[in-house]
Amino acid sequence: MSSSDPAPGATQRWRLDLAYDGNGLSGFAYQPEFVTVVGLLRETLARTLRLSEEPLIVGAGRTDAGVHAFAQVVHVDLPVTSFANDHGPEMDRLLNSLNKQLRGRIRVMKAQRVSDDFDARYSATWREYRYLVLESAPPALALTAAWSWSVKGPLDVEAMNRASADILGAHDFRAFCRRPTNSGPEQPLVRRIISARWDRVADEWGMTPQGNPAVRFVIRGQSFCHNLVRCLVSTMVAIGHGDLPENTVKGRLESLERDHLPAPAPAEGLSLIGVGYDEFAGGPSGFVR
């Protein structure tokens, strides 16, 4: 072995940008007994690269069963001998092979070598989610239920935006999060929200027979506790219906009480659409506005 040859067992860290359809998957995190994003990706990488064991995969954030992603980011350490470089025909063939095997459930959008200092979770500076609500109840087609939540309209989007302004900045979100395992009720769940806004978007693709407009919620934060976005969405939709007063969100951030708030909005309407990274880590994923 020459001095330029890699040491036996040497690895190189890779960043993979992923999109996936959450329907039919039991969430993101690895669970041996269920089909998950990480489980499918580990299995496919090991088979394609002929690894002796499935690699460890770390993601920017976990998504629940049914939640989609257009810009998830993971890192994985793979043998140096697996690749000649991170671009060109060899990389194109690898991505094509992976995506053919994943059959549209997951798509590897991009793969790039990164420093060993890069961590998909801890190097991230923000995460951005989108939630789609259709003012059409019951849903016009089962197709729409796979990517949105259908509710009776119309919704007062202005009132919902006034409520969303109350979550900006750092707050204790105990009233809107599912408490982590082994966490006591007095433990704060402080998160910082950078931006949050509701908008109406037209059904320009004709995905619903009546061309029902969608109401889109886009929220960016440093990090999110479990069910935070879905609980905020269901509460704000109730405000948009006039079933809860506009000051409900502000009041629950102060009281920290969840009693009598709506159940979390369905997972299917939620998508991870961006993760923020500095340039050393390859820059943000997704479409940055």
Secondary structure, 3 states (H helix, E strand, C coil): CCCCCCCCCCEEEEEEEEEECCCCCCCCCCCCCCCCHHHHHHHHHHHHHCCCCCCCEEECCCCCCCCEEEEEEEEEEEEHHHCCCCCCHHHHHHHHHHHHHHCCCEEEEEEEECCCCCCCCCCCCEEEEEEEEEECCCCCCHHHHCCCEEECCCCCHHHHHHHHHHHCEEEECHHHCCCCCCCCCCCCCEEEEEEEEEEEECCCCCCCCCCCCEEEEEEEECCCCCCHHHHHHHHHHHHHHCCCCCCHHHHHHHHCCCCCCCCCCCHHHEEEEEEECCHHHCCCEECCC
